[in-house]
Amino acid sequence: EGQFLISAGSDYIFSTYNNACGGLVLNGEYKQYGGDFLVENEFITGSSASIIVQSGNCTIDAPATGTPYLFEGTMDLNSSNFQFTNNGLHFPATASLATNATVLSVGGNLLIYSVYNPDPSTIEFIGSDDAYFFMANGNNFSRLVINKSGGAQVLSDCEVVANEDVRILAGEFYTETNDVHALNLLIEPGGFLNAEGSNFYIHQNWENNAGDAAFAEYGTVVRFVDYFIHGNLLTGETFHTVTLEKSNSANFVTFADDITVNAIEMDIESATLITGENNTITVSGSVSVGNDGNIDMPATASETVFSIGGAITTDIHSDILIETGNMIETAQFYNLGSLAINGGEMECTDLISFDPASSTEITDGKLFLSNTIPFTLNMTGDFTLSDGTFDAGLNNIEIVSDFNGTLTGGFFKTGGNFDAPIVDIFRQDGGQMAFTSQGTATINLAEGCYLNECFVKNNGLTQLISDVTILDDFILSSGFFSSTNNDIYIGKDWANYPGDANTTISGGSVTFYSEKPASIPGDETFHTLIIEKTFSPGNYLEISPGVDISLNKHCLINDGTLKLNNNASLTISGALTIQNEAGLSVDDLAGNVEIRLMSGWDNQNTSNNAYQGFYPGTSTVTFTGTYPQYLNTNAPREEFYNLIIDKLSGDFVPNNNINVNNELSIESGIWNYGTTGLQHQVYGNFTVQPPGGWKDDTGYLLLSGPEGTTFTNLSPAVSTYGDIEVIPESPTDHYYLSGDFSCSAFYLYEGFVTATGLNMQVSDELSISGGELYLDGGTALKLENNANLTISGGRLLALGTETQPTLVTRNSIGYYNFNIVSNGNLGGEYAIFEYMSGQGVYFLDNANISQDYPLKFCTFRNGASGGSLITTESVEDIEIASPVFPDNTWGSAYNVTKTNNSGSITLYDSNGDFKGEGFENDPYNRVNWDVSGFQVQLKAYLEGPYGSAGMQTEIASVIPLVQPFNTAPWNYSGSESVTAIPPNVVDWILIEIRDAADAASATEATQLERKAGFLLSDGSIVNLDGSSSPDFKQIINHNLFVIVWHRNHLPVMSNLALPLFDGTYSYDFSSAQSQAFGNVQVYIGDGNFGLVGGDMNADGSITDADKTGTWQIQTGQTGYLQSDADMDGTVDNKDKNDLWWWNRGTFIIIPE
């Protein structure tokens, strides 16, 4: 309990025991080999004192004296804990201090002026009082621990060199501008590092578990050093300056995951900074990456953002790697070394500078500028972009010398001008070049430079001021694009999504080249369009469905195929050239495709298919413009689907044959010829509108098409055709001609051709060898002098009307040859045949007349002088109905000539002054003149015998067998008689027919014939056989009117002309009172009308004379009597009261 004194020269040695004393006065040697030793009150040593502790614990617990214990002797501590609880220690230069695996704890100040180079040991500052320490230069710690309670401070009054750690467990460590060297630096909660102006040299780890507030970094530089050991920043921290000086880039400084690091400056001089996952690194000043420094932001530790307020500068050998999920944000970036972005991002908010020796590689991720004040970025050095994005923002880019680009993918973007003024300096082999200007920006590329894909998305105008080659697509997403007198080469698609109003391409050309299939998916206007796509089937430049392409100049298809799809259009203001093995094609399924051409057409291919030449599909090609347009092709013929000629001036001049597979329309301009003898074919409607016209009178025109196809020539004044052949698609199809036209020759081989209301002029030959040519009313077929009209195997059918006859005539002078040869056939009605040569209408071989149209009412006139109007050598029996031979004022010798003793010709119902046998040439008596006749189907009722079931036949047994009209007033001398009255006969009837223009004109002078017949009980009027209709052999020149006479009923005449159908006239008097002229009929019941009864003396009026002169004489008699008006066989009061009385005053109304 008292003082323990160890005198000089004395030793105190113990082990394993626990000893204590009130105080220790040491002048001798103290040795401890274990156990614990406690000094409770005072500790005094002399200059000869020696403390040797090999193990155990020694605690000096004496009260604080305010002054460190002076220890002048020797202290050798091994594997022990030696603690001065309340006081410090002072080792003068003469003292000796050695520690090994020992913890030396002091509660006060520590002054070591002696040499101290400990083996691994710890010096720990404890207690609650402020303290400071000093070590002579050259001394170092092994491990320094600050563990002061109550926030007490430990002040470093010297440079701190810790071979191992500096640990701040509690209290404050104040370095006061002195440097600190440590393997590791640790700050635990409760600790505080006040590093004002100090330099920290950290060989391995920095770990601050107490947070930013536990480190006062004022002017501090934290340096990660030592090339032997990799460093780590294990916790988030705020630094003033961080420097990585680990000798070379093979040594790492790794930031732990999920930490936030702030600094004012960061220098990476010779180490590799490896960021952790989810780091937030903020440098408010600049980052310098030295000659042997690197930044590595790996994809395995992603989501890190490295923000730099100032510039990041690299040296010539430095590398920056930014991988997926990581990002560097900096104001400026000065790249003298290597930047590699592999999935990460770097944003520069101010500027970027590349050194000629620098290397920039983007394999994924993004390098971009977001500055708002544009500048010109001079790009130089090695630049690799294989994926990801380089975005220059609003800045101009100039590719300067020493630029070595490897551009195989990704996006290269600029919002300013792009200038590559050096030959071959910029060659983009992959990826996309994007132009995103907000105002006006330009593109300039020197020869040999090219882009892979050009993408324009701006809010202003991108101007091309040089030629440009684009390996892949050109895409205009928004804004405007212009090019003036520049040549653009496109490897793939041209996509203009805003529309052609947003592009201005004035001058120059756009060339689609390469072996890639390409398309134009939006409307566009080019100057000259060139296709240079390496030929292979399917290697198209496709104009997408619904797209309209306009060319201000030419379209040159030098290789590959230009293909148009559904609803697409191509308008060419210049010429179209299709080189050999190149093609212009329209998809087979495409509809409404239009091609408009304003200059020449030149197809160098010898054949056409879907890949080469011109393949029309179902397109419409229009030749328009104001200059002559020449069509040339090396193919046998050029094929179109729909072809339109619509030229304000200048001719369309084909030098080759043309096929039009659907419709040909000449709306304006002239179709001329550059080569004589061309053969053109039209397989659909052919229309010539004024002021258009056809002036190829040397070629051959084949017209065909399905049912209903038409040839319409509405411009006869300017149209002249050569040979025309018409072959409808099927032999049963009808083809229609309308509009006047003239041609050299006209050929028909099959099908039905109808000419409607036109003048058709033929200068050489009209040949019908099959099918039928139908000329309707108002149509005129005009043939030149000595022209041949030949029918051989087909039929000419000339069907006019009485007011609009069909005309077959000469054109102006002379006579034409009209020959109907083997199997030929001629039909007609109301046609005029005139100005035939000497044989007239000449029938040869087995030629004949159509039975359904046997030239009825056809006129033959104006034949050659001394000739014949009709000549037949046919072996057939020819029958012609109602021909007209007008007065011979032209000097023909004959109307009809039969030159051989085989066959015959019969002419029925002939008219005209030049008809009949008196003008025929018939050496073999084979010409016959006859009347064909017709039937009249009539119905009428008599009032007298009419009952509910029709008319009674009560007098059938007394009806005479001979007609009763051979007396006045009829005086009909006909010899009609029967051997027996047929069944259902009511009485004899007298029928009279008249030929007049109308009913009022049907006077007695127009009477043709009268005939007696029978009236049946159902109202039918029949021949003597009791069944057939009455027939007449007369010619009706105007209209037929009929009168029905009876012996005691007033006669009636038809109020209307009788209609003719299939050789039979018909009329029903019973259907209405007005059916009788003058309405002379009476209603008899059941909706029927009948002849008025009671004209017993047959004088045409019902008066008292009928009663007194006839009825009164015959009253009471029976038999076949005039006064038997009700025809019951007896004359009685019924005849007078029921008929005569009611009909008194009625009289006949028939034109006289």
Secondary structure, DSSP 8 states (H G I E B T S, - for coil): --EEEE-TT-EEEE-S-EEEEEEEEESSEEEEEEEEEEEEEEEEE-TT-EEEEEEEEEEE-----SS-EE--SEEEEESEEEEESS--EEE-TT-EEEEES-EEEESS-EEE-S----SS-EEEE-SSS-EEEEE-TT--BSEEEEE-GGG-EEEE-S-EEBSSEEEEEEEEEE-TT--EEEEEEEE-TTEEEE-TT-EEEEEEEEEETT-GGGEE-TT-EEEEE-SSS-EEE-S-EE-SEEEEE-SSTTSEEEE-TT-EEEESEEEEEESEEE--TT-EEEESS-EEE-TT-EEEE-TTS---EEEEEEEEEE-TT-EEEEETT-EEEEEEEEESSEEEEEEEEEEEEEEEEE-TT-EEEEEEEEEEE--SS--EEEEEEEEEESSSEEE-TT-EEEEEEEEEEEEEEEEEEESS-EEE-STT--BEEEEEEEE--SSEEEEEE-TT-BBS-EEEEEEEEEEE-S-EEESS-EEEEEEEEEEES-EEEESS-EEESS-GGGEEEESSEEEEEESS-EEE-S-EEESEEEEEE---TT-EEEE-TT-EEEESS-EEEEEEEEEE-TT-EEEESS-EEE-TTEEEEE-TT--S-EEEESS-EEE--SS--SSSEEE-TT-EEEEEESS-EEEEESSSEEEEEEEEEEEEEEEEEESSEEEEEEEEEEEEEEE--SSTT-EEEE-S-EEE-TT-EE---SSEEEEEESTTEEEEE--GGG--EEEEEEEESSTT-EEEEES-EEEEEEEE-SSEEEEES-EEEEEEEEEESSSEEEEETT-EEEE-TT-EEEESSSEEEEE--SSS-EEEEESSSS-EEEEE-TT-EEEEESEEEE-EEEEEEEE-TT-EEEEEEEEET-EEE---TTSEEEEE--SSEEEEES-B-----S--SEEEEE-SSSSEEEEES-BSTT-SGGG-B-TTS-EEEE---EEEEEE--BTTTEETTEE--TTGGG--SB-S-SSTTT------B-SS--TTEEEEEEEEEEEESSSTT--GGGEEEEEEEEEETTSEEE-TTSSS--EE----SSEEEEEEE-SSB--EEBSS---EETTEEEEEGGG-GGGBGGG--EEEETTEEEB-B--TT-SSB-SHHHIIIIIHHHTT-BSS-TT-TT-SSB-SHHIIIIIIHHHTT-B-----
